[in-house]
Amino acid sequence: DIAVYEPGPARPTGGAGVVALLIGPKAPLVFENKLRHSHFEDAYDFYKPELNCEYPYVDGHLSNECYLRAVDFCYRGYKEKFKAVIGQDLDISNGSSKHFLFHQPYAKLVQKSFARYLYNDYLTSSDSSKFDTLNEFRDISAEESYLNRDLEKACLKLVGDRYQECVFPYTFAGRQLGNSYTGSLWFALLSLIAESANNENLGGDGFLGDRALLFSYGSGLAATMFSCIVDGSLKEQAEKCNLYSRLESREESSAESFSEALEQRRLSHLPESEENEFLSKVKESHVPPGSFFLRCVDDRKRRVYERTSFAAQEDFSIHQSSLAGAARGYHSKIRNSNRGMSTLSTVLRRAKTIL
């Protein structure tokens, strides 16, 4: 999916991504088919009413509230099913789930959502002693709770260490690539796979036997919470995905070039009365060999695609290698930098083109 926005504060959060999953027996990640809960609403928090424009209409405050409300409903429903199926209570601190993955529009919303898990644990807990700082908020309504900044701060403080351990590592790909709408949650799973392989390489068990809780969300709105168990080594998956090296091979581009590329996309969607023809300015050297790309849209709105030559494989590989060499050590620098850096601040510092 591709997340693009008109000029403004949302634009730097945009990204792109695609996922292909091979599903079959003897997989090292096993999804628990009896543990799933969904929530749906009819909400105009984010939508695209103009067919000749990719830019969405977004109500930011409503969108955040819808997201958090979906988190609440899905988490409560999942907890009930977990109790019925597993026979145990689920909360973020008892080890029932050791990894928490989210649809990630931006990193701060993920942190707030994990804090909502804790708030829901508090509301259903028979032992409120470990939630003393939340007692003053027990009787507020659900709608009030989404807007109460004091409650938010109290919950964020309580989940601080747990968030850094069980959530933040899996926001890595999302922080580096931005939002990708339907691909966003799978960026988190890709980050978990990479972290699992790192853990195994350092002598750990690669998270074997651990449960990961996943929250998927789409505006409009539909959301589902489900879980999976690590049932084998994920090193093969990590090697195939090659997350860190692929991030290192990106070519740095200016914010002005990024805006120019988005303007090109906008022009390609205009009706004939506004723009007679569109000619792509894509650099073929940046497109992998054998890939299709939009070359032009003619005056009758016919879209013409071309394909890069397979013979260019060697040149492209050299190009990729030179980029990776120039960026060697990039991943270690990222991991040692400010762990709270958001996608927005990253993009403001440098815009990147994903090859």
C-alpha positions in Angstrom: 0.0 0.0 0.0 1.1 3.6 -0.5 0.4 6.4 2.0 0.6 9.8 0.4 -0.7 13.1 1.7 -1.1 16.7 0.5 1.5 19.2 1.6 1.2 19.6 5.4 2.2 18.0 8.7 0.9 14.5 7.7 3.0 14.2 4.6 6.3 13.2 6.3 4.5 10.2 8.0 3.7 8.6 4.6 5.5 5.5 3.4 4.9 2.4 1.2 5.1 -1.3 1.6 3.9 -4.7 0.4 3.8 -8.1 2.0 3.5 -11.7 0.7 2.9 -14.4 3.3 3.4 -18.1 2.6 0.9 -20.1 4.7 1.2 -23.8 5.3 2.1 -26.6 7.7 5.2 -26.8 9.9 5.5 -23.0 9.9 7.7 -21.3 12.7 4.9 -18.8 13.3 1.5 -20.4 14.3 -1.6 -18.2 14.3 -4.1 -19.1 17.0 -7.4 -19.4 15.1 -9.6 -19.5 18.2 -8.1 -16.3 19.6 -9.4 -13.4 17.6 -11.8 -10.4 18.1 -12.9 -7.8 15.6 -14.6 -4.4 15.9 -16.4 -2.4 13.2 -17.9 1.1 13.0 -19.2 3.4 10.3 -16.9 6.5 10.8 -15.7 9.2 8.4 -12.3 9.5 10.1 -10.3 9.0 7.0 -11.6 8.6 3.4 -10.9 9.3 -0.2 -14.0 10.8 -1.9 -12.2 12.2 -5.0 -11.4 9.6 -7.6 -8.9 11.8 -9.4 -6.8 12.4 -6.3 -4.9 10.1 -4.0 -4.9 12.5 -1.1 -7.3 11.5 1.7 -9.7 13.6 3.8 -8.5 13.1 7.4 -10.1 14.2 10.7 -7.1 13.7 12.9 -8.7 14.0 16.3 -11.6 11.7 15.3 -9.2 9.2 13.7 -7.1 8.9 16.9 -10.2 8.5 19.0 -11.6 5.8 16.6 -8.3 4.0 16.7 -8.1 3.9 20.5 -11.8 2.9 20.8 -11.1 0.0 18.4 -8.1 -0.9 20.6 -10.4 -1.0 23.7 -13.1 -3.2 22.1 -10.7 -5.6 20.5 -8.5 -6.0 23.6 -11.5 -6.6 25.9 -13.0 -9.1 23.5 -9.7 -10.9 23.0 -9.2 -11.1 26.8 -12.6 -12.8 27.2 -11.8 -15.3 24.5 -8.3 -15.9 26.0 -9.9 -16.7 29.3 -12.4 -19.1 27.8 -9.9 -20.9 25.5 -6.7 -20.8 27.6 -8.2 -20.7 31.0 -6.0 -17.8 32.2 -6.3 -14.1 32.6 -4.5 -12.0 30.1 -2.8 -8.7 31.0 0.3 -7.0 29.7 2.4 -7.8 32.8 1.8 -11.4 33.5 3.7 -12.9 30.6 0.7 -14.3 28.7 1.9 -12.3 25.7 5.5 -11.2 25.5 5.4 -9.2 22.3 2.8 -6.6 21.2 2.5 -5.5 17.6 0.4 -2.7 16.2 -0.8 -1.1 13.0 1.4 2.0 13.2 0.3 5.3 11.6 3.0 6.9 13.8 5.0 5.6 16.8 3.4 7.8 19.4 -0.1 6.4 18.7 1.3 2.9 19.3 2.7 3.9 22.7 -0.7 5.4 23.6 -2.5 2.3 22.5 -0.3 0.0 24.6 -1.1 2.3 27.5 -4.8 1.6 26.8 -4.1 -2.1 27.3 -2.9 -1.3 30.8 -6.0 0.9 31.4 -8.3 -1.9 30.4 -6.3 -4.3 32.6 -6.9 -1.9 35.5 -10.6 -1.7 34.9 -11.0 -5.5 34.9 -8.5 -6.2 37.7 -9.5 -7.5 41.1 -6.2 -6.2 42.5 -6.0 -2.4 42.0 -3.0 -2.0 44.3 -0.6 -2.0 41.4 -2.6 0.7 39.7 -2.9 3.2 42.6 -2.2 6.2 40.3 -5.2 5.3 38.2 -7.8 5.1 40.9 -9.0 8.7 40.4 -10.0 7.8 36.8 -12.0 4.7 37.5 -15.4 6.3 37.2 -14.9 8.5 34.1 -16.8 7.5 31.0 -15.1 5.8 28.1 -15.6 8.9 25.9 -14.0 11.1 28.5 -11.1 8.8 28.9 -10.0 9.3 25.3 -9.6 13.0 25.9 -8.2 13.0 29.4 -4.5 14.0 29.2 -3.9 13.3 32.9 -5.1 9.7 32.4 -3.0 9.3 29.3 0.2 10.5 31.1 -0.5 8.3 34.1 -0.9 5.2 31.9 2.2 6.1 29.8 4.3 6.3 32.9 3.1 2.9 34.2 3.9 1.1 30.9 7.2 2.9 30.3 9.7 -0.1 30.8 7.3 -2.7 29.5 6.7 -0.6 26.3 10.5 -0.4 25.7 10.9 -4.1 26.1 7.8 -5.6 24.5 6.6 -3.0 21.9 9.2 -0.5 20.9 11.6 -3.0 19.1 8.8 -3.9 16.7 8.1 -0.3 15.7 11.5 -0.3 14.0 10.5 -0.9 10.4 7.6 1.4 10.7 9.7 4.2 12.2 12.2 3.8 9.3 9.6 3.5 6.5 6.6 5.5 7.6 3.0 4.4 7.4 1.9 2.0 4.7 -1.8 1.5 5.6 -2.5 -2.2 5.1 1.2 -3.1 5.2 1.8 -1.4 8.5 1.2 -4.2 10.9 3.3 -6.6 8.8 6.2 -4.2 9.1 5.9 -4.8 12.9 5.9 -8.6 12.3 9.0 -8.2 10.1 10.7 -6.3 12.9 9.9 -9.1 15.3 11.3 -11.7 12.9 14.5 -9.7 12.6 14.8 -9.2 16.4 14.1 -12.9 17.0 17.0 -13.9 14.7 19.3 -11.4 16.5 18.3 -12.9 19.8 19.1 -16.4 18.5 22.4 -15.3 17.1 23.4 -13.9 20.5 22.7 -17.3 22.1 19.1 -16.8 23.0 16.1 -19.0 22.2 14.8 -16.8 19.4 11.6 -16.1 21.4 10.7 -19.8 21.0 7.3 -20.5 22.6 6.5 -16.8 23.0 3.1 -15.4 22.1 2.8 -12.1 20.1 -0.4 -10.1 20.2 -1.2 -8.2 17.0 -3.7 -5.3 16.4 -4.8 -4.6 12.9 -6.7 -1.4 12.0 -8.2 0.3 9.0 -10.1 3.6 9.0 -13.8 3.6 8.2 -13.5 1.5 10.4 -12.5 -2.2 10.9 -10.1 -3.7 13.4 -9.0 -7.1 14.5 -6.8 -8.4 17.3 -5.3 -11.8 17.0 -2.2 -13.7 18.1 0.6 -16.1 17.1 3.1 -18.4 18.7 6.8 -18.6 17.8 7.0 -22.4 17.2 10.5 -22.6 15.6 13.5 -20.7 14.5 12.8 -17.5 12.4 16.4 -17.2 11.1 15.5 -18.4 7.6 12.7 -15.8 7.4 15.0 -13.1 8.7 17.6 -14.0 6.1 15.1 -14.0 3.3 13.6 -10.6 4.3 17.0 -9.1 4.9 15.5 -6.1 6.7 18.5 -4.3 7.9 20.6 -4.6 4.7 17.7 -3.5 2.6 17.2 -0.4 4.8 20.9 0.3 4.5 20.7 0.2 0.7 18.2 3.1 0.4 19.3 6.1 -1.5 19.1 9.4 0.4 17.1 12.1 -1.3 16.1 15.6 -0.4 12.7 16.7 0.9 12.4 18.8 -2.3 12.8 15.6 -4.5 10.3 13.8 -2.4 7.8 16.6 -2.9 8.5 16.6 -6.6 7.9 12.9 -6.9 4.5 13.3 -5.1 3.7 16.1 -7.5 4.4 13.7 -10.4 1.9 11.2 -8.9 -0.7 13.9 -8.5 -0.4 15.0 -12.1 -0.8 11.4 -13.3 -4.3 11.3 -11.7 -5.7 14.6 -13.1 -8.7 14.6 -15.4 -8.0 15.5 -19.1 -9.4 19.0 -18.7 -6.7 19.9 -16.3 -3.7 18.1 -17.7 -3.5 16.7 -21.3 -0.6 14.4 -20.9 1.6 13.0 -18.1 5.2 11.8 -18.8 6.9 10.0 -15.9 10.4 11.2 -14.8 11.2 8.0 -13.1 14.9 7.0 -13.2 15.2 3.5 -14.6 18.4 3.0 -12.7 16.4 3.2 -9.5 13.9 0.5 -10.6 14.9 -3.2 -10.1 15.5 -5.2 -13.3 12.4 -6.7 -14.8 10.0 -4.3 -13.0 7.1 -2.6 -14.6 6.6 1.2 -14.2 4.3 3.9 -15.4 5.9 5.6 -18.4 3.1 8.0 -19.4 -0.6 8.8 -19.5 -1.7 10.1 -23.0 -4.3 12.8 -23.9 -7.0 10.1 -23.9 -6.0 9.0 -20.3 -4.5 5.7 -21.6 -1.8 4.5 -19.2 1.4 3.2 -20.8 3.7 0.9 -18.8 7.2 -0.2 -19.6 9.5 -2.8 -18.1 13.2 -2.5 -17.2 15.5 -4.9 -18.8 16.7 -8.0 -17.1 20.1 -7.4 -18.7 20.5 -4.4 -16.3 20.7 -6.8 -13.3 24.5 -6.5 -12.9 24.4 -2.7 -13.1 21.5 -2.6 -10.6 23.4 -4.9 -8.2 26.5 -2.7 -8.4 24.3 0.3 -7.7 22.7 -1.5 -4.7 26.1 -2.6 -3.4 27.6 0.9 -3.6 24.6 2.3 -1.6 24.9 -0.4 1.0 28.6 0.2 1.3 28.1 3.9 1.7 25.6 3.3 4.4 27.5 0.5 6.3 26.9 0.7 10.0 23.6 2.6 9.4 21.5 0.1 11.4 23.8 0.2 14.5 23.8 4.0 14.4 20.0 3.9 14.4 19.7 1.5 17.3 22.1 3.5 19.4 20.4 6.8 18.7 17.4 8.3 20.5 15.1 5.4 20.8 12.1 7.7 21.0 12.7 9.3 17.6 9.4 9.3 15.7 9.0 8.8 12.0 8.1 12.4 11.6 11.3 13.7 13.1 13.3 11.2 11.1 11.8 12.3 7.8 12.2 16.0 8.6 15.9 15.2 9.1 16.2 13.2 5.9 13.7 12.1 3.2 14.5 8.7 1.7 13.5 6.9 -1.5 12.9 3.2 -1.0 14.3 1.2 -3.8 
